[in-house]
Amino acid sequence: MLARSILLWLFLGLTAAVCLTGRAVAELITALFPDGVPGYDAADGVTVETRLHPEQMPLGLREGAFEFSPRLDEAVGYTSNALPGPYRRGSWELTREPALAIESGWSRDSLGARFSVQDTSYLDLPSQNRTDAALMLGGRIDIGDDRLTLAAAHLSEHEDRGALGTIASDRPIAFQIDDLRASYAMADGRWTIEPSVQATTWTYGDTTVLGLPASEAFRDRVVLQEGITARYELAPLRDILLVVRGVQQDYTRTPPNQARLDSTSYQVLAGLDYDDDAVWRWRMLVGGEARRFASPQYQPENTFIAEGSAAWSPTGLTTVTATITRQTGDAEQSGASGLIYSAARLTIDHEYLRDLLFRASFGLQRADFFQGGYQVGTAAGLGVTWMLNRHARLSFTYDQTDIHASASSAGTFGGGYSQGVALLTMRLGL
């Protein structure tokens, strides 16, 4: 009990200290991290795609209590627009992605790691070639009924021109993320209280726009997020949630004579997490965010925010998943303080003849910039995966992205953009 109390007050004290410093902004980067690593994995229920049959799963390689799962993806395909700038040109592309996942097999506690490298080559436009890499390590320590989670990650990525708010650079902009996070979940009867802290650094490489050098160093920043999640169990798999978060954001390389984008955000969300253990699984959080900038040049922003997802499985062979989000984000153009990002997506997964998986998805997204103007986008995808055996699967996917901008934001953020990508991928795993 003494150790548990010390850990609780340590987390609460750190949370209060950071909240009172007065600089933050929320930045959700969860989508950049894959599942399977403690601290970065998600538990949104089982779908047709995530529920693989044991006979279709690679066996992996065991060494003591650890399981090693190597994997290799080889893809060939065609993109209708390989250029991120204002000009359009298609190209054949080749993608290779080796990956290694490590997971402990302990009865209590857990340790996991994942390493991957993705190399993409455009045969007709070698100037657009890119290599992305990710390394993640995380662990959970069981302390009675409590759980301490620690995780770290390093990512080397490139910005996707199909995302809203990006600039029309001549090639994808490289950036790096270094992330540390910790949480301590304490269970007491029907209550679970989980304080957490997360520190993230974002570092951007330089680029060119219409052949002219453009430094992206003004976007380098350190983001510190702290929060507390309170969960009350109404019934098994049915909980009420309250989330309180504070986020501090400090820009480290602001050019002289330019207003700093340092800011503080406070978020409060409340909602339900419902799972009937059969047909429905849904969760919904709604609340508000108050953002205050350090520079008087940027006005305070009060925003309604929400996160929600619903999964419907009318049969064991079909899953329909819907997600919605409304949150604030950081714009990528100098002089723009941020945006409100809203998105909705519907995805249908269907299993046919046990070894064929079909997927169809459609999404809408919109970015409203704090300084005026907006962008809207659509994203649609189709895919089929053939489970050849436990060691190999073959898939074909097609994804179409379209972005349109208002007249007031077209010049700043590059106007419209359209891209269709068709890929044939072979995945091999031991």
C-alpha positions in Angstrom: 0.0 0.0 0.0 2.8 2.4 0.8 4.5 1.8 -2.6 1.2 2.3 -4.3 0.5 5.6 -2.5 4.0 6.9 -3.3 3.5 6.1 -7.1 0.1 7.7 -7.1 1.3 11.0 -5.5 4.4 11.0 -7.7 2.2 10.9 -10.9 -0.3 13.4 -9.5 2.4 15.8 -8.4 4.1 15.7 -11.8 0.8 16.2 -13.6 -0.1 19.2 -11.5 3.4 20.7 -11.9 3.2 20.5 -15.7 -0.4 21.7 -15.9 0.5 24.9 -14.0 3.4 25.8 -16.2 1.0 27.1 -18.8 2.2 25.9 -22.2 0.6 23.0 -24.2 -1.2 21.8 -27.3 -2.8 18.4 -28.0 -1.2 16.4 -30.8 -2.6 12.9 -31.3 0.1 10.7 -32.8 -1.3 7.3 -31.9 -1.9 6.5 -35.6 1.9 6.4 -36.2 2.4 3.6 -33.7 1.4 0.0 -34.5 -0.3 -2.4 -32.1 1.5 -5.1 -30.2 3.9 -3.1 -28.1 2.9 -2.4 -24.5 2.2 1.3 -24.2 1.4 1.7 -27.9 -1.1 -1.1 -28.5 -4.9 -0.6 -28.6 -7.9 -2.7 -27.5 -10.8 -1.7 -29.6 -12.4 -5.1 -29.8 -12.0 -8.0 -32.3 -12.9 -7.5 -36.0 -12.9 -9.8 -38.9 -9.5 -8.5 -40.0 -7.8 -8.7 -36.5 -9.4 -12.1 -35.6 -7.0 -14.5 -37.4 -7.5 -18.3 -37.1 -4.7 -20.1 -35.2 -3.9 -22.2 -38.3 -3.3 -19.0 -40.3 -0.9 -17.4 -37.8 2.8 -17.7 -38.2 4.4 -19.8 -35.5 7.3 -17.4 -34.8 10.6 -18.4 -33.3 10.9 -19.1 -29.6 13.9 -18.5 -27.4 13.2 -19.1 -23.8 10.2 -17.0 -22.7 10.4 -14.8 -25.8 8.7 -15.1 -29.2 10.3 -13.5 -32.2 8.1 -12.9 -35.2 10.0 -11.8 -38.4 8.0 -10.6 -41.3 8.7 -9.3 -44.8 6.3 -7.4 -47.1 7.1 -7.1 -50.8 4.8 -4.8 -52.9 4.6 -3.7 -56.4 2.1 -1.2 -57.7 1.2 2.1 -59.4 0.5 5.6 -58.1 -1.4 8.1 -60.2 0.5 11.0 -58.6 4.0 10.4 -57.1 4.7 14.2 -56.8 3.7 16.0 -53.6 3.9 19.4 -55.3 1.5 21.2 -57.6 2.4 19.1 -60.7 1.0 15.6 -61.3 2.8 12.6 -62.6 2.3 8.9 -62.1 4.9 6.2 -61.5 5.3 2.5 -60.9 6.5 1.9 -57.3 8.2 -0.9 -55.4 7.9 -1.2 -51.6 9.9 -3.5 -49.3 9.2 -3.6 -45.5 11.1 -6.0 -43.2 9.9 -6.1 -39.6 10.6 -7.9 -36.4 8.3 -8.2 -33.4 9.4 -9.5 -30.0 6.9 -10.5 -27.3 7.4 -12.0 -23.8 5.4 -15.1 -22.8 5.4 -14.4 -19.0 2.3 -15.3 -17.0 2.6 -11.8 -15.3 4.1 -8.6 -16.6 4.9 -8.2 -20.3 7.7 -6.9 -22.6 7.4 -6.2 -26.3 9.4 -4.5 -29.0 9.0 -3.9 -32.8 11.4 -2.7 -35.5 10.5 -2.1 -39.1 12.0 -0.4 -42.1 9.9 0.6 -45.2 11.8 1.4 -48.4 9.7 2.9 -51.2 11.1 3.4 -54.7 9.4 5.2 -57.6 10.7 3.8 -60.8 9.8 6.9 -62.9 10.7 9.5 -60.2 13.7 8.4 -58.2 13.9 11.8 -56.6 10.7 10.8 -54.6 12.2 7.7 -53.1 11.9 7.5 -49.3 12.9 5.2 -46.4 10.9 5.2 -43.2 11.9 3.3 -40.0 10.4 2.7 -36.6 11.7 1.3 -33.3 9.4 0.7 -30.3 9.9 -0.8 -26.9 7.4 -1.1 -24.1 6.7 -3.1 -20.9 4.0 -3.6 -18.3 4.7 -4.4 -14.6 1.9 -5.9 -12.6 1.9 -4.7 -9.0 -0.9 -6.5 -7.3 -4.1 -5.4 -9.2 -2.3 -2.3 -10.5 -0.3 -1.9 -13.7 2.7 0.2 -14.5 3.4 0.8 -18.2 6.6 2.3 -19.7 7.3 2.7 -23.4 9.7 4.5 -25.7 9.8 4.9 -29.5 11.9 6.5 -32.3 10.3 7.0 -35.7 11.8 8.4 -38.9 9.0 9.2 -41.3 7.9 11.4 -44.2 4.8 13.5 -44.4 2.0 12.2 -46.5 0.8 14.8 -49.1 -2.6 13.3 -48.9 -3.1 14.7 -45.3 -4.9 18.0 -44.8 -2.8 21.1 -44.0 0.4 19.9 -45.7 2.4 22.1 -48.0 3.1 21.5 -51.7 6.8 20.8 -51.3 8.8 19.3 -54.1 9.3 16.0 -52.2 7.9 14.5 -49.0 9.2 16.3 -45.9 11.2 14.1 -43.6 10.6 14.3 -39.8 11.6 12.3 -36.7 9.7 11.6 -33.5 11.2 10.5 -30.2 8.5 9.5 -27.7 8.5 8.5 -24.0 5.4 7.6 -22.1 4.4 6.2 -18.7 1.1 5.4 -17.0 0.0 3.7 -13.7 -3.4 2.1 -13.6 -4.8 1.6 -10.1 -7.9 -0.6 -9.6 -10.1 -0.2 -6.5 -13.4 -2.0 -6.7 -15.3 -0.7 -9.7 -13.0 2.3 -10.1 -9.8 2.4 -12.1 -7.7 5.6 -12.0 -4.8 5.9 -14.5 -2.5 9.0 -14.4 -0.1 9.2 -17.4 2.6 11.4 -18.8 4.1 11.6 -22.3 7.0 13.5 -23.7 7.5 13.8 -27.5 10.0 15.7 -29.7 9.3 16.5 -33.3 12.3 17.3 -35.6 11.8 18.3 -39.3 14.2 18.2 -42.3 14.5 20.9 -44.9 12.8 20.8 -48.3 12.3 22.9 -51.4 9.1 24.5 -52.8 9.1 25.1 -56.6 12.9 24.6 -56.5 13.5 27.2 -53.8 15.0 26.1 -50.4 12.5 26.0 -47.5 13.5 25.4 -43.9 11.1 23.5 -41.8 13.1 24.0 -38.6 10.4 26.4 -37.2 8.2 23.4 -36.7 10.6 21.6 -34.3 9.0 21.3 -30.9 8.8 19.5 -27.6 5.3 18.3 -26.5 4.6 17.3 -23.0 1.2 15.7 -22.2 -0.1 14.7 -18.9 -3.5 13.4 -17.9 -5.7 11.3 -15.7 -8.3 8.8 -16.9 -11.0 7.7 -14.4 -13.1 4.6 -15.3 -16.1 3.4 -13.4 -17.5 -0.1 -14.2 -21.3 0.0 -14.5 -21.3 -3.7 -15.5 -18.7 -6.1 -17.0 -17.4 -4.4 -20.2 -19.5 -1.3 -19.7 -17.7 1.7 -18.2 -18.1 5.4 -17.7 -15.0 7.4 -18.5 -13.6 10.9 -17.5 -10.4 12.1 -19.1 -8.6 15.3 -18.1 -5.5 16.3 -20.1 -3.0 19.1 -20.1 -0.5 19.5 -23.0 2.5 21.8 -23.1 4.1 22.7 -26.5 7.4 24.5 -26.8 8.8 25.4 -30.3 12.6 25.2 -30.1 13.8 26.9 -33.3 11.5 29.8 -34.0 13.2 32.2 -36.5 14.0 35.8 -35.3 11.2 38.3 -35.6 8.5 35.5 -35.9 5.8 35.0 -33.3 6.4 31.9 -31.2 3.7 29.2 -31.5 4.2 28.0 -27.9 0.8 27.2 -26.3 -1.1 25.6 -23.5 -4.1 23.4 -23.9 -6.5 21.9 -21.3 -8.9 19.1 -22.3 -11.8 17.5 -20.5 -13.8 14.6 -22.0 -16.4 12.3 -20.7 -18.2 9.4 -22.2 -19.0 5.7 -22.3 -17.2 2.5 -23.2 -19.7 -0.3 -24.1 -19.1 -3.8 -25.2 -21.9 -6.4 -25.2 -19.3 -9.2 -25.9 -21.2 -10.2 -29.0 -22.6 -7.8 -31.6 -21.7 -4.2 -30.5 -18.6 -2.5 -29.2 -18.7 1.3 -29.0 -17.1 4.1 -27.2 -17.7 7.9 -27.2 -15.9 10.8 -25.5 -17.1 14.4 -25.9 -15.7 17.5 -24.2 -13.9 20.7 -24.8 -10.4 22.1 -25.2 -9.1 25.6 -24.2 -5.9 26.6 -26.0 -3.9 29.7 -25.1 -0.9 30.9 -27.1 2.2 32.5 -25.5 2.2 35.2 -28.3 -0.5 37.9 -28.2 -0.5 37.7 -32.0 -2.6 34.5 -31.8 -6.1 34.5 -30.4 -7.2 32.0 -27.7 -9.2 29.1 -29.1 -12.0 27.2 -27.3 -13.0 24.1 -29.3 -15.6 21.3 -29.0 -13.7 18.0 -29.3 -14.9 14.4 -29.5 -13.6 10.9 -30.2 -15.8 8.0 -31.0 -15.9 4.5 -32.5 -18.5 1.8 -33.0 -18.0 -1.8 -34.2 -21.0 -3.8 -35.3 -20.6 -7.6 -36.0 -24.0 -8.8 -37.3 -22.4 -12.2 -38.0 -19.1 -13.8 -37.2 -18.0 -13.1 -40.8 -18.7 -9.4 -41.1 -17.6 -6.3 -39.1 -18.8 -2.7 -39.7 -16.7 -0.1 -38.0 -17.4 3.6 -37.8 -15.1 6.3 -36.3 -15.4 10.0 -35.8 -13.0 12.6 -34.4 -12.9 16.3 -33.8 -9.7 17.8 -32.4 -7.2 20.6 -32.8 -3.9 20.2 -34.6 -0.9 22.1 -35.8 -0.7 23.7 -39.2 2.4 23.2 -41.2 2.7 26.7 -42.8 4.7 29.5 -41.1 2.4 32.0 -39.5 -0.6 29.6 -39.1 -1.2 28.8 -35.5 -3.3 25.7 -36.0 -6.5 24.1 -37.2 -9.6 22.2 -36.2 -9.6 18.7 -37.7 -12.8 16.8 -38.2 -13.1 13.3 -39.7 -15.5 10.4 -40.1 -14.7 6.9 -41.6 -16.8 3.8 -42.3 -15.1 0.4 -42.8 -16.6 -2.9 -43.7 -14.6 -6.2 -43.3 -15.9 -9.5 -44.5 -14.5 -13.0 -44.3 -15.3 -15.3 -47.3 -14.5 -19.0 -47.4 -12.3 -18.7 -44.3 -9.1 -17.7 -46.3 -10.4 -14.6 -48.2 -10.8 -11.2 -46.4 -12.5 -8.3 -48.1 -12.3 -4.7 -47.0 -14.0 -1.5 -48.1 -13.7 1.9 -46.5 -14.8 5.5 -47.1 -13.8 8.6 -45.1 -14.5 12.3 -45.0 -12.2 14.9 -43.4 -12.1 18.7 -43.0 -9.6 21.2 -41.6 -10.7 24.6 -40.5 -7.7 26.9 -40.0 -7.6 29.3 -37.1 -6.5 32.1 -39.4 -9.4 31.4 -41.8 -10.0 29.1 -44.8 -10.5 25.4 -44.9 -9.7 22.1 -46.7 -11.9 19.1 -47.3 -10.9 15.7 -48.3 -12.2 12.2 -49.2 -10.5 8.9 -48.9 -11.8 5.6 -50.2 -10.2 2.2 -50.3 -10.8 -1.4 -51.4 -8.8 -4.5 -50.6 -8.8 -8.3 -50.7 -6.4 -10.6 -48.8 -5.8 -14.2 -49.7 -4.5 -16.3 -46.8 -2.3 -18.8 -48.7 -1.0 -20.5 -45.5 0.2 -19.6 -42.1 3.4 -18.2 -43.6 2.2 -16.3 -46.6 -0.7 -14.0 -47.6 -1.3 -12.1 -50.8 -3.3 -8.9 -50.9 -4.4 -6.3 -53.4 -5.4 -2.8 -52.3 -6.5 0.4 -54.0 -6.7 3.7 -52.1 -8.0 7.0 -53.6 -7.4 10.4 -51.8 -8.8 13.7 -53.0 -8.3 17.2 -51.3 -10.0 20.4 -52.1 -9.2 23.8 -50.6 -11.1 27.1 -50.2 -9.9 30.1 -52.1 -8.5 31.7 -49.0 -6.3 28.7 -48.1 -5.3 27.4 -51.5 -2.3 29.6 -51.9 -1.1 28.8 -48.4 -1.5 25.1 -48.3 -1.1 24.1 -51.9 -4.8 23.9 -53.0 -6.2 20.6 -54.2 -4.5 17.2 -54.4 -5.5 13.8 -55.8 -3.8 10.5 -55.7 -4.7 6.9 -56.4 -2.5 4.0 -55.3 -2.9 0.3 -56.4 -0.6 -2.2 -54.7 -0.1 -6.0 -54.9 1.6 -7.1 -51.7 3.1 -10.5 -50.6 3.6 -10.9 -46.9 5.9 -13.6 -45.6 6.2 -14.5 -41.9 7.9 -17.3 -39.9 
